[in-house]
Amino acid sequence: MATTEASAAAKFNKPDLIPIPQPPDYHPTTATVEPSHDGLHFWQFMIAGSIAGSVEHMAMFPIDTIKTRMQILGSCPIKSAGLRPALQSILKTDGFSGLYRGIGAMGLGAGPAHAVYFSVYEMCKESFTKRVGEFYAPAAHAAAGVFATVASDAVFTPMDMVKQRLQLGSGSPYKGVFDCVRVVLREEGFKAFYASYRTTILMNAPFTAVHFATYEAAKRGLSGLVVGGVSDEKLVVHATAGAAAGALAAAVTTPLDVVKTQLQCQGVCGCDRYANGSIRDVLRTIVRKDGYRGLFRGWMPRMLFHAPAAAICWSTYEAGKSFFQEVNSDDRSRT
């Protein structure tokens, strides 16, 4: 019996079945999902964008409130289009808290909208740039920005409407975010939440086209001055490029922003109501009541909002991307 077992062991003890020793640095690998673009996964773009958008809008909300009040024709209590009178009127009638009325709606809308905004932009930017080449990169960046704003505005417009109605102050008939949503649904229907969507797209399409193209170009130019620089220097680059892009884009699109505000606040606190909601009808009303200068009401606080807001947003977003890039790099080094 022992002899039989020994012969069987010898029979199957073939050299080609003996495990081959592995090199000392051999490590078995498992299948991993590679980052989709720029060293990040899609969900990481969304998180970085959501944080950046929330920080931006919360920090600059008082300026946004002043701009909204200045753009309302015939509204109470502001009659002057001046920046200082508008601020003084808000503080007099609603106090300091009036500058933050409607911030709850902004908090609910800004995060999800910017998650969509930046993630769509990054995906489109990569795809478009590959197709047209680096020479046409500015056009690719502009086109990616347009796609991003169409998607994000579909998410943000309803809460933006609620925010602006609450920003009208004590004269507004709404007690808060959810009361505004309930009353608007009951009295005006769901379509009221998207009354300004067409105008918002027409405004934000050129805004984001100018914004992203300017930001990418300015970042590329400024980065050449601090190649291999420390993180603080890179932060200054992102903030400076963002501020320049935000200011330029805001100046170009102010007239359409006035129209958007008119449509979102129509019929509230003495504001005009428009029968068909057409952009042409609103433009004619503004010019008739306030002249062509009425199309630029709120341009100063709008630029004061978008320049630092874009600086905050881009620097926060780029910092978020850098954080996730380091995390992904560490994960790959351990596998």
RODREN-872293 format. One record per residue (C-alpha): residue number from 1; residue in one letter; x, y, z. Coordinates in pm, 1 decimal. Layout:
RODREN-872293
R     k   r          X          Y          Z
R   NUM   A          X          Y          Z
...
END
This chain:
RODREN-872293
R     k   r          X          Y          Z
R     1   M        0.0        0.0        0.0
R     2   A      277.5      239.4       88.8
R     3   T      454.2      153.8     -235.3
R     4   T      141.7      233.2     -436.8
R     5   E      102.6      575.2     -267.6
R     6   A      468.9      660.2     -327.4
R     7   S      443.8      572.1     -695.1
R     8   A      127.6      784.7     -732.0
R     9   A      299.6     1082.7     -570.1
R    10   A      598.5     1042.2     -799.9
R    11   K      367.2     1019.7    -1099.8
R    12   F      202.9     1356.5    -1031.5
R    13   N      513.5     1528.0     -899.8
R    14   K      600.7     1677.6    -1241.1
R    15   P      828.7     1979.4    -1274.5
R    16   D      577.7     2171.9    -1488.9
R    17   L      323.4     2157.2    -1206.7
R    18   I      553.8     2305.0     -947.0
R    19   P      461.5     2671.9     -866.8
R    20   I      707.5     2917.4    -1016.4
R    21   P      863.1     3147.4     -755.8
R    22   Q      760.5     3512.4     -797.7
R    23   P      996.5     3811.8     -790.6
R    24   P     1037.4     3979.9     -449.1
R    25   D      844.4     4291.3     -563.9
R    26   Y      550.7     4096.4     -703.4
R    27   H      209.7     4212.6     -576.6
R    28   P     -115.8     4063.7     -703.7
R    29   T     -343.6     4335.0     -844.8
R    30   T     -717.7     4360.1     -855.3
R    31   A     -926.2     4537.8    -1115.2
R    32   T     -984.5     4903.4    -1025.2
R    33   V    -1193.4     5175.7    -1185.7
R    34   E     -957.7     5434.7    -1326.4
R    35   P    -1035.8     5806.0    -1278.7
R    36   S    -1237.6     5934.7    -1572.5
R    37   H    -1057.5     6265.1    -1625.4
R    38   D     -792.8     6485.8    -1464.5
R    39   G     -715.8     6216.2    -1208.8
R    40   L    -1067.8     6227.6    -1059.1
R    41   H    -1381.4     6016.6    -1066.8
R    42   F    -1712.2     6168.5    -1177.5
R    43   W    -1854.9     6171.7     -823.6
R    44   Q    -1546.0     6358.0     -699.1
R    45   F    -1609.1     6638.9     -947.2
R    46   M    -1963.8     6657.0     -812.1
R    47   I    -1854.8     6680.8     -449.4
R    48   A    -1586.7     6942.2     -519.9
R    49   G    -1833.7     7145.8     -727.5
R    50   S    -2109.5     7120.8     -468.9
R    51   I    -1882.2     7248.4     -190.5
R    52   A    -1744.6     7527.5     -409.8
R    53   G    -2089.1     7649.0     -516.3
R    54   S    -2229.2     7643.8     -163.1
R    55   V    -1932.1     7834.8      -18.9
R    56   E    -1945.6     8089.9     -301.2
R    57   H    -2316.2     8173.8     -275.7
R    58   M    -2335.5     8171.2      101.7
R    59   A    -2038.4     8406.7      132.3
R    60   M    -2172.1     8654.5     -125.3
R    61   F    -2543.7     8634.5      -44.8
R    62   P    -2583.5     8990.8       94.4
R    63   I    -2449.7     9139.6     -231.2
R    64   D    -2691.7     8922.5     -426.0
R    65   T    -2979.8     9054.4     -214.1
R    66   I    -2886.1     9416.5     -289.0
R    67   K    -2865.5     9340.6     -661.3
R    68   T    -3209.2     9176.2     -661.0
R    69   R    -3371.0     9472.4     -485.6
R    70   M    -3211.2     9718.7     -726.3
R    71   Q    -3339.1     9534.5    -1032.0
R    72   I    -3707.2     9540.3     -932.8
R    73   L    -3904.7     9817.2    -1102.6
R    74   G    -4179.7     9979.3     -901.4
R    75   S    -4117.2     9754.3     -604.3
R    76   C    -4135.9     9848.6     -242.0
R    77   P    -3951.6     9981.8      -58.5
R    78   I    -3662.9    10069.4     -297.0
R    79   K    -3715.4    10338.4     -559.5
R    80   S    -3355.1    10432.0     -630.7
R    81   A    -3114.3    10231.4     -838.8
R    82   G    -2814.7    10346.9     -636.8
R    83   L    -2604.8    10097.4     -445.4
R    84   R    -2585.5    10295.2     -121.1
R    85   P    -2958.2    10388.4     -108.9
R    86   A    -3048.1    10024.8     -175.1
R    87   L    -2831.6     9901.7      112.3
R    88   Q    -2960.4    10172.9      346.0
R    89   S    -3320.7    10093.8      258.1
R    90   I    -3275.1     9723.0      328.5
R    91   L    -3110.5     9788.5      664.5
R    92   K    -3381.2    10042.1      757.3
R    93   T    -3683.0     9829.0      668.0
R    94   D    -3558.8     9475.9      741.1
R    95   G    -3246.1     9516.1      949.6
R    96   F    -2923.6     9325.2      900.3
R    97   S    -3112.4     8996.3      872.4
R    98   G    -3282.2     9131.2      560.9
R    99   L    -2956.5     9084.0      372.1
R   100   Y    -2986.7     8708.7      432.5
R   101   R    -3357.1     8659.2      366.0
R   102   G    -3392.3     8365.9      127.8
R   103   I    -3055.4     8210.4      207.7
R   104   G    -3230.6     7882.7      292.8
R   105   A    -3346.9     7847.0      -66.8
R   106   M    -2994.3     7919.1     -183.4
R   107   G    -2860.1     7650.8       48.8
R   108   L    -3101.5     7393.2      -93.1
R   109   G    -3029.8     7479.0     -455.1
R   110   A    -2663.8     7580.6     -480.7
R   111   G    -2504.9     7249.1     -380.4
R   112   P    -2690.6     7014.9     -618.7
R   113   A    -2682.5     7269.3     -903.4
R   114   H    -2307.0     7320.5     -881.7
R   115   A    -2246.3     6947.3     -851.2
R   116   V    -2415.7     6914.1    -1191.4
R   117   Y    -2248.8     7231.4    -1319.7
R   118   F    -1886.3     7133.7    -1263.3
R   119   S    -1918.5     6762.6    -1336.9
R   120   V    -2088.8     6826.0    -1672.7
R   121   Y    -1831.8     7093.9    -1753.0
R   122   E    -1536.5     6867.2    -1682.2
R   123   M    -1676.6     6581.0    -1887.9
R   124   C    -1766.4     6805.4    -2182.5
R   125   K    -1434.7     6992.1    -2164.0
R   126   E    -1238.6     6669.0    -2191.6
R   127   S    -1452.9     6536.0    -2475.9
R   128   F    -1462.8     6858.7    -2678.4
R   129   T    -1091.4     6933.1    -2638.0
R   130   K     -998.8     6585.4    -2763.3
R   131   R    -1212.3     6637.5    -3071.3
R   132   V    -1098.0     6986.6    -3172.0
R   133   G     -741.6     6987.4    -3038.7
R   134   E     -558.3     7227.3    -2808.4
R   135   F     -554.4     7508.8    -3065.8
R   136   Y     -934.0     7540.1    -3038.4
R   137   A     -938.7     7473.9    -2664.1
R   138   P    -1097.3     7813.7    -2575.4
R   139   A    -1394.0     7732.4    -2799.7
R   140   A    -1417.3     7386.5    -2639.8
R   141   H    -1416.4     7541.8    -2292.2
R   142   A    -1687.8     7789.4    -2391.5
R   143   A    -1906.0     7514.9    -2541.2
R   144   A    -1857.6     7295.9    -2233.5
R   145   G    -1969.0     7587.3    -2017.0
R   146   V    -2290.6     7623.4    -2218.4
R   147   F    -2374.2     7253.9    -2174.5
R   148   A    -2299.6     7282.1    -1803.9
R   149   T    -2530.2     7577.2    -1746.9
R   150   V    -2821.5     7421.6    -1938.5
R   151   A    -2803.5     7118.7    -1708.9
R   152   S    -2741.3     7302.9    -1380.8
R   153   D    -3003.8     7573.6    -1439.0
R   154   A    -3267.8     7304.0    -1473.3
R   155   V    -3183.0     7212.6    -1113.6
R   156   F    -3129.2     7561.6     -972.4
R   157   T    -3399.3     7780.0    -1135.5
R   158   P    -3688.6     7680.5     -902.7
R   159   M    -3490.6     7757.1     -587.2
R   160   D    -3351.2     8073.6     -744.9
R   161   M    -3707.1     8194.8     -800.8
R   162   V    -3796.9     8121.9     -437.3
R   163   K    -3479.2     8293.5     -319.0
R   164   Q    -3546.6     8611.3     -515.1
R   165   R    -3906.7     8639.6     -396.7
R   166   L    -3790.8     8608.7      -37.6
R   167   Q    -3517.3     8867.4     -101.1
R   168   L    -3786.4     9131.4     -155.7
R   169   G    -3789.5     9166.1      222.3
R   170   S    -4071.5     9237.2      464.1
R   171   G    -4296.7     9334.8      174.4
R   172   S    -4281.9     8978.8       45.7
R   173   P    -4596.7     8779.7      135.8
R   174   Y    -4403.4     8461.5      209.6
R   175   K    -4298.3     8342.9      554.5
R   176   G    -4015.3     8120.9      436.4
R   177   V    -3887.4     7880.5      174.0
R   178   F    -4150.9     7609.6      211.0
R   179   D    -4434.8     7860.3      250.1
R   180   C    -4324.4     8024.2      -75.0
R   181   V    -4314.6     7688.9     -254.9
R   182   R    -4660.3     7597.8     -124.0
R   183   V    -4822.9     7931.3     -213.5
R   184   V    -4667.0     7947.2     -560.1
R   185   L    -4780.5     7592.1     -639.7
R   186   R    -5133.3     7669.7     -525.0
R   187   E    -5174.9     8010.8     -686.8
R   188   E    -4950.5     8002.1     -994.0
R   189   G    -4881.6     7639.0    -1066.4
R   190   F    -4558.5     7447.5    -1125.5
R   191   K    -4471.1     7643.9    -1439.4
R   192   A    -4409.4     7954.8    -1225.3
R   193   F    -4090.4     7793.5    -1094.8
R   194   Y    -3955.3     7788.4    -1450.4
R   195   A    -4098.0     8121.3    -1572.9
R   196   S    -3745.3     8258.7    -1613.3
R   197   Y    -3573.3     7938.3    -1730.5
R   198   R    -3555.0     8046.3    -2094.5
R   199   T    -3416.7     8386.7    -1997.1
R   200   T    -3177.4     8225.1    -1750.0
R   201   I    -3039.5     8000.6    -2024.3
R   202   L    -3007.4     8292.3    -2266.4
R   203   M    -2821.4     8486.6    -1996.1
R   204   N    -2607.8     8208.0    -1855.2
R   205   A    -2507.5     8057.9    -2189.6
R   206   P    -2297.8     8364.0    -2288.0
R   207   F    -2205.9     8416.2    -1920.4
R   208   T    -2055.5     8071.0    -1881.0
R   209   A    -1903.4     8076.8    -2228.8
R   210   V    -1716.2     8397.9    -2143.1
R   211   H    -1651.3     8285.6    -1786.4
R   212   F    -1496.0     7945.6    -1855.9
R   213   A    -1300.3     8055.6    -2162.0
R   214   T    -1160.6     8355.2    -1970.5
R   215   Y    -1083.2     8148.2    -1660.7
R   216   E     -899.0     7872.3    -1845.9
R   217   A     -699.5     8124.9    -2051.4
R   218   A     -613.4     8340.2    -1747.8
R   219   K     -521.7     8034.6    -1540.7
R   220   R     -295.1     7905.7    -1814.5
R   221   G     -126.5     8245.2    -1851.8
R   222   L      -81.3     8303.0    -1479.3
R   223   S       33.1     7946.6    -1414.7
R   224   G      332.1     8011.3    -1639.7
R   225   L      452.4     8262.9    -1382.9
R   226   V      445.7     8014.0    -1093.9
R   227   V      543.4     7683.8    -1256.8
R   228   G      617.4     7439.4     -978.1
R   229   G      511.9     7700.3     -724.7
R   230   V      383.4     7628.1     -378.6
R   231   S       14.9     7567.7     -313.4
R   232   D      -39.3     7924.3     -188.5
R   233   E       82.8     8064.6     -519.2
R   234   K     -144.0     7829.4     -713.1
R   235   L     -435.4     7941.4     -495.7
R   236   V     -366.0     8303.3     -593.9
R   237   V     -363.4     8200.5     -961.1
R   238   H     -703.6     8030.0     -933.6
R   239   A     -854.1     8318.8     -736.8
R   240   T     -720.2     8587.5     -971.7
R   241   A     -827.4     8404.4    -1286.5
R   242   G    -1170.0     8338.0    -1135.4
R   243   A    -1219.8     8701.2    -1035.0
R   244   A    -1131.0     8827.0    -1383.3
R   245   A    -1361.9     8573.7    -1547.5
R   246   G    -1651.1     8647.4    -1312.0
R   247   A    -1630.6     9025.0    -1350.4
R   248   L    -1613.8     9016.4    -1730.9
R   249   A    -1897.0     8766.9    -1767.8
R   250   A    -2117.4     8961.2    -1523.3
R   251   A    -2069.4     9289.3    -1710.2
R   252   V    -2165.0     9132.6    -2045.1
R   253   T    -2488.1     8970.9    -1924.0
R   254   T    -2638.0     9229.2    -1684.7
R   255   P    -2935.3     9325.8    -1910.0
R   256   L    -3057.5     8966.8    -1930.5
R   257   D    -3012.7     8929.9    -1554.4
R   258   V    -3248.2     9226.7    -1505.4
R   259   V    -3505.6     9055.0    -1727.3
R   260   K    -3466.5     8729.6    -1533.2
R   261   T    -3525.2     8906.9    -1201.2
R   262   Q    -3835.9     9078.1    -1339.1
R   263   L    -3985.0     8746.0    -1449.0
R   264   Q    -3907.0     8567.5    -1122.7
R   265   C    -4055.4     8839.8     -903.4
R   266   Q    -4354.7     8943.1    -1116.1
R   267   G    -4669.1     9019.3     -922.6
R   268   V    -4492.3     9021.3     -585.7
R   269   C    -4454.8     9331.6     -367.1
R   270   G    -4585.6     9568.2     -636.3
R   271   C    -4371.4     9429.0     -919.3
R   272   D    -4508.1     9430.8    -1272.7
R   273   R    -4679.8     9118.3    -1401.7
R   274   Y    -4621.8     9014.1    -1762.0
R   275   A    -4900.4     8852.7    -1962.6
R   276   N    -4694.4     8629.5    -2189.5
R   277   G    -4358.1     8633.0    -2011.3
R   278   S    -4165.8     8703.5    -2330.0
R   279   I    -3819.8     8855.4    -2307.1
R   280   R    -3915.5     9122.4    -2562.1
R   281   D    -4216.6     9228.4    -2352.9
R   282   V    -4002.0     9264.4    -2041.1
R   283   L    -3730.7     9457.6    -2226.5
R   284   R    -3987.0     9701.5    -2367.5
R   285   T    -4136.8     9758.4    -2022.6
R   286   I    -3797.5     9823.9    -1867.0
R   287   V    -3695.0    10071.1    -2140.0
R   288   R    -4033.2    10248.1    -2124.8
R   289   K    -4026.2    10291.8    -1747.2
R   290   D    -3657.2    10348.7    -1682.1
R   291   G    -3487.0    10405.4    -2017.2
R   292   Y    -3196.4    10202.2    -2146.7
R   293   R    -3011.7    10257.9    -1822.2
R   294   G    -3274.0    10036.2    -1661.2
R   295   L    -3120.0     9741.1    -1842.3
R   296   F    -2806.2     9789.1    -1633.9
R   297   R    -2967.9     9830.8    -1293.7
R   298   G    -2766.1     9637.7    -1040.7
R   299   W    -2456.5     9607.2    -1260.8
R   300   M    -2226.8     9725.1     -984.2
R   301   P    -2339.1     9480.5     -713.4
R   302   R    -2357.7     9213.3     -983.0
R   303   M    -1990.1     9262.5    -1062.6
R   304   L    -1909.4     9300.6     -693.1
R   305   F    -2080.9     8967.0     -645.8
R   306   H    -1937.0     8767.9     -934.7
R   307   A    -1572.9     8879.2     -914.9
R   308   P    -1508.9     8763.8     -555.1
R   309   A    -1768.4     8485.7     -586.0
R   310   A    -1586.1     8335.0     -882.3
R   311   A    -1254.1     8375.4     -701.1
R   312   I    -1395.7     8190.1     -398.6
R   313   C    -1567.6     7926.8     -611.7
R   314   W    -1273.8     7841.7     -837.2
R   315   S    -1012.8     7840.1     -560.6
R   316   T    -1239.7     7616.6     -347.1
R   317   Y    -1312.6     7388.8     -642.7
R   318   E     -947.1     7356.5     -742.8
R   319   A     -853.7     7286.6     -381.0
R   320   G    -1117.1     7013.4     -372.5
R   321   K     -980.2     6863.6     -693.4
R   322   S     -626.4     6868.0     -552.9
R   323   F     -745.5     6689.7     -239.7
R   324   F     -914.3     6412.1     -436.0
R   325   Q     -615.2     6381.6     -671.4
R   326   E     -389.9     6316.1     -371.7
R   327   V     -636.7     6062.1     -233.2
R   328   N     -654.0     5879.1     -565.9
R   329   S     -275.1     5887.4     -601.5
R   330   D     -231.7     5734.0     -255.5
R   331   D     -485.2     5463.1     -338.8
R   332   R     -302.1     5371.7     -659.2
R   333   S       35.8     5361.3     -483.5
R   334   R      -98.8     5106.7     -231.5
R   335   T     -227.5     4868.0     -499.2
END
